Amino acid sequence: MARFVLIMMFAAMATGMFVIKNRVIGLEKELAAVNAQIESDQKAIHVLKAEWTYLNDPQRIRNLSERHAKMKPITGEQIISFAAIPFKNKQPETGLIRVSLASVRE
């Protein structure tokens, strides 16, 4: 009877080790896939950062604005203060802040 118990324990331990080994192999494959995906994503991020740097180059944007929109850099004389802007339809102060120049309905 003792031999039978020992054989059954050995069989259970061997089966358990086999199951654990297969689970570890599966997890290692999953880890390798995740690491490969991380490396691929890091390379893509590196490429996107380089592209973003190129697209946001001030000289490139200046050239595009001059070529396509006929825009020129602003000069100091073009900048005025907020107080110098002429507003239409001056209304007496009502305590409300007006965010539109559209006529007020009364």
Buried (B, 14 or more C-beta within 10 A) or exposed (E): EEEEEEEEEEEEEEEEEEEEEEEEEEEEEEEEEEEEEEEEEEEEEEEEEEEEEEEEEEEEEEEEEEEEEEEEEEEEEEEEEEEEEEEEEEEEEEEEEEEEEEEEEE
